[in-house]
Amino acid sequence: MMTTLPVRIPLIQAPMAGVSTPELAAAVSNAGALGSIAIGAASVETARTMIEHTRSLTDKPFNVNVLCHRTPAIDIDREAR
């Protein structure tokens, strides 16, 4: 199923952890593309604050990137090497 983004410019700003900010995401969204924030490395409270701050800066759509990885298995031998 093909869907379209409600943006004027077909561009998605990369959601880079530690680099993308609410200000950057809102500026991109306000310019007509899709701004993004990365919250995968953030605590729940920090993520909530980032989303709320982005919402306060734009009424346009923006992307929230969440990373969900499985907890790696501990391998003592591999880690010792």
N, CA, C and O of each residue as an XYZ file, in Angstrom:
324
protein
N       0.842     -1.180      0.000
C       0.000      0.000      0.000
C       0.884      1.239      0.000
O       1.759      1.376      0.855
N       0.670      2.114     -0.923
C       1.426      3.354     -1.041
C       0.701      4.456     -0.268
O      -0.504      4.651     -0.423
N       1.447      5.161      0.554
C       0.883      6.308      1.249
C       1.744      7.515      0.930
O       2.892      7.367      0.511
N       1.214      8.673      1.120
C       1.978      9.888      0.889
C       2.089     10.668      2.193
O       1.203     10.628      3.046
N       3.193     11.370      2.317
C       3.398     12.207      3.482
C       2.745     13.563      3.238
O       2.762     14.062      2.112
N       2.181     14.153      4.258
C       1.545     15.453      4.095
C       2.587     16.575      4.152
O       2.523     17.459      5.007
N       3.552     16.520      3.217
C       4.589     17.549      3.169
C       4.656     18.116      1.752
O       4.271     17.456      0.787
N       5.142     19.329      1.645
C       5.244     20.013      0.356
C       6.513     19.596     -0.375
O       6.500     19.463     -1.599
N       7.599     19.389      0.345
C       8.888     19.018     -0.237
C       9.156     17.551      0.108
O       9.142     17.197      1.287
N       9.400     16.694     -0.878
C       9.596     15.263     -0.602
C      10.986     14.968     -0.037
O      11.823     14.353     -0.697
N      11.210     15.415      1.182
C      12.507     15.270      1.835
C      12.283     14.921      3.298
O      11.433     15.516      3.962
N      13.044     13.958      3.798
C      12.978     13.595      5.222
C      14.326     13.896      5.840
O      15.347     13.367      5.401
N      14.337     14.734      6.846
C      15.561     15.051      7.580
C      15.940     13.843      8.429
O      15.099     13.295      9.142
N      17.191     13.428      8.355
C      17.638     12.237      9.083
C      17.504     12.442     10.590
O      17.908     13.480     11.112
N      16.936     11.453     11.295
C      16.817     11.525     12.749
C      18.095     10.996     13.402
O      18.185      9.811     13.723
N      19.077     11.869     13.598
C      20.398     11.468     14.102
C      20.465     11.659     15.617
O      20.377     12.783     16.112
N      20.620     10.562     16.342
C      20.693     10.635     17.807
C      21.862     11.523     18.216
O      22.974     11.380     17.707
N      21.599     12.434     19.135
C      22.631     13.324     19.635
C      22.850     14.557     18.774
O      23.559     15.477     19.180
N      22.251     14.587     17.592
C      22.448     15.713     16.674
C      21.123     16.387     16.340
O      21.026     17.614     16.352
N      20.100     15.582     16.040
C      18.812     16.182     15.688
C      18.170     16.759     16.942
O      18.166     16.134     18.003
N      17.636     17.946     16.801
C      17.021     18.650     17.929
C      15.588     19.028     17.573
O      15.224     19.024     16.397
N      14.779     19.352     18.562
C      13.436     19.843     18.264
C      13.467     21.083     17.366
O      12.616     21.241     16.490
N      14.438     21.950     17.585
C      14.538     23.165     16.774
C      14.809     22.832     15.307
O      14.199     23.415     14.411
N      15.734     21.882     15.063
C      16.047     21.473     13.697
C      14.836     20.810     13.049
O      14.472     21.144     11.922
N      14.216     19.875     13.756
C      13.051     19.175     13.207
C      11.933     20.157     12.873
O      11.320     20.060     11.810
N      11.666     21.093     13.765
C      10.600     22.068     13.527
C      10.943     22.980     12.357
O      10.066     23.315     11.561
N      12.194     23.384     12.239
C      12.598     24.242     11.122
C      12.403     23.521      9.791
O      11.910     24.108      8.828
N      12.789     22.253      9.740
C      12.626     21.458      8.513
C      11.140     21.304      8.197
O      10.722     21.506      7.057
N      10.343     20.946      9.202
C       8.907     20.782      8.979
C       8.256     22.102      8.552
O       7.424     22.126      7.645
N       8.636     23.181      9.203
C       8.077     24.489      8.855
C       8.467     24.920      7.445
O       7.749     25.695      6.814
N       9.607     24.420      6.941
C      10.060     24.741      5.587
C       9.345     23.889      4.535
O       9.468     24.165      3.342
N       8.603     22.864      4.952
C       7.816     22.084      4.019
C       8.245     20.645      3.846
O       7.580     19.898      3.128
N       9.341     20.222      4.482
C       9.780     18.828      4.420
C       9.358     18.140      5.718
O       8.567     18.689      6.485
N       9.886     16.937      5.966
C       9.538     16.213      7.195
C      10.732     16.244      8.148
O      11.744     15.585      7.906
N      10.612     17.006      9.221
C      11.643     17.056     10.248
C      11.592     15.818     11.112
O      10.564     15.146     11.191
N      12.720     15.513     11.768
C      12.804     14.297     12.580
C      13.583     14.543     13.861
O      14.537     15.319     13.891
N      13.153     13.863     14.920
C      13.930     13.800     16.152
C      14.198     12.329     16.464
O      13.376     11.459     16.177
N      15.351     12.072     17.050
C      15.732     10.712     17.429
C      15.641     10.594     18.942
O      16.293     11.345     19.667
N      14.829      9.648     19.423
C      14.664      9.508     20.868
C      15.087      8.131     21.367
O      14.866      7.798     22.531
N      15.694      7.331     20.493
C      16.068      5.966     20.864
C      17.026      5.884     22.037
O      16.985      4.922     22.805
N      17.891      6.885     22.188
C      18.863      6.876     23.280
C      18.405      7.726     24.467
O      19.141      7.887     25.440
N      17.187      8.267     24.381
C      16.693      9.166     25.419
C      15.864      8.401     26.452
O      15.287      7.351     26.169
N      15.826      8.965     27.652
C      14.923      8.419     28.671
C      13.492      8.767     28.273
O      13.274      9.592     27.385
N      12.533      8.149     28.918
C      11.129      8.426     28.618
C      10.824      9.897     28.848
O      10.160     10.531     28.028
N      11.297     10.435     29.940
C      11.019     11.843     30.244
C      11.676     12.778     29.231
O      11.061     13.754     28.800
N      12.920     12.486     28.848
C      13.601     13.311     27.842
C      12.883     13.211     26.501
O      12.712     14.217     25.813
N      12.461     12.006     26.127
C      11.723     11.819     24.879
C      10.437     12.632     24.893
O      10.120     13.308     23.914
N       9.700     12.572     25.988
C       8.453     13.326     26.117
C       8.724     14.828     25.967
O       7.996     15.529     25.264
N       9.764     15.304     26.624
C      10.126     16.724     26.549
C      10.486     17.121     25.124
O      10.078     18.183     24.655
N      11.254     16.269     24.424
C      11.643     16.570     23.041
C      10.418     16.634     22.125
O      10.315     17.523     21.280
N       9.503     15.701     22.295
C       8.293     15.690     21.464
C       7.442     16.927     21.758
O       6.980     17.598     20.835
N       7.239     17.223     23.022
C       6.439     18.390     23.384
C       7.083     19.680     22.888
O       6.387     20.582     22.422
N       8.409     19.772     22.987
C       9.110     20.969     22.531
C       8.958     21.115     21.016
O       8.712     22.213     20.517
N       9.104     20.011     20.288
C       8.930     20.063     18.832
C       7.517     20.513     18.492
O       7.325     21.357     17.617
N       6.537     19.957     19.175
C       5.136     20.349     18.938
C       4.900     21.830     19.208
O       4.078     22.460     18.544
N       5.616     22.383     20.176
C       5.446     23.801     20.493
C       6.051     24.714     19.424
O       5.721     25.898     19.354
N       6.943     24.154     18.586
C       7.634     24.949     17.570
C       7.029     24.818     16.176
O       7.344     25.613     15.291
N       6.162     23.822     15.968
C       5.548     23.628     14.649
C       4.174     23.001     14.784
O       3.899     22.244     15.714
N       3.322     23.336     13.834
C       2.028     22.655     13.743
C       2.035     21.692     12.559
O       0.995     21.152     12.183
N       3.216     21.482     11.975
C       3.383     20.580     10.833
C       3.748     19.177     11.334
O       4.158     19.015     12.483
N       3.598     18.165     10.470
C       4.003     16.805     10.857
C       5.515     16.717     11.057
O       6.281     17.426     10.406
N       5.930     15.836     11.966
C       7.350     15.532     12.147
C       7.483     14.076     12.537
O       6.540     13.456     13.029
N       8.664     13.543     12.308
C       8.964     12.135     12.549
C       9.629     11.968     13.914
O      10.473     12.775     14.302
N       9.250     10.933     14.626
C       9.911     10.559     15.879
C      10.503      9.165     15.674
O       9.766      8.196     15.491
N      11.820      9.067     15.704
C      12.519      7.818     15.437
C      12.860      7.128     16.759
O      13.555      7.690     17.605
N      12.360      5.910     16.920
C      12.604      5.125     18.132
C      13.324      3.840     17.725
O      12.873      3.138     16.820
N      14.412      3.536     18.372
C      15.134      2.290     18.121
C      14.699      1.261     19.156
O      14.647      1.555     20.351
N      14.394      0.086     18.704
C      13.993     -0.999     19.598
C      14.828     -2.230     19.264
O      14.498     -2.982     18.347
N      15.891     -2.427     20.000
C      16.774     -3.561     19.755
C      16.590     -4.612     20.844
O      16.239     -4.297     21.981
N      16.830     -5.851     20.476
C      16.843     -6.903     21.485
C      18.081     -6.739     22.356
O      19.128     -6.297     21.883
N      17.958     -7.093     23.620
C      19.109     -7.066     24.508
C      20.085     -8.135     24.039
O      19.704     -9.297     23.897
N      21.353     -7.755     23.794
C      22.304     -8.748     23.288
C      22.608     -9.819     24.335
O      22.609     -9.563     25.539
N      22.864    -11.019     23.836
C      23.245    -12.129     24.730
C      24.685    -11.911     25.185
O      25.541    -11.507     24.398
N      24.934    -12.177     26.431
C      26.289    -12.041     26.972
C      27.115    -13.239     26.520
O      26.710    -14.388     26.691
N      28.279    -12.954     25.942
C      29.212    -13.984     25.490
C      30.578    -13.622     26.075
O      31.330    -12.855     25.474
N      30.892    -14.169     27.234
C      32.110    -13.826     27.973
C      33.356    -14.029     27.115
O      34.235    -13.167     27.099
N      33.450    -15.154     26.400
C      34.626    -15.422     25.566
C      34.786    -14.363     24.462
O      35.881    -13.846     24.242
N      33.701    -14.057     23.786
C      33.766    -13.063     22.709
C      34.148    -11.699     23.263
O      34.958    -10.991     22.664
N      33.581    -11.332     24.385
C      33.883    -10.029     24.967
C      35.312     -9.956     25.493
O      35.916     -8.883     25.477
N      35.856    -11.061     25.952
C      37.239    -11.080     26.433
C      38.229    -10.865     25.281
O      39.284    -10.254     25.453
N      37.853    -11.393     24.081
C      38.720    -11.215     22.908
C      38.701     -9.784     22.455
O      39.369     -9.436     21.481
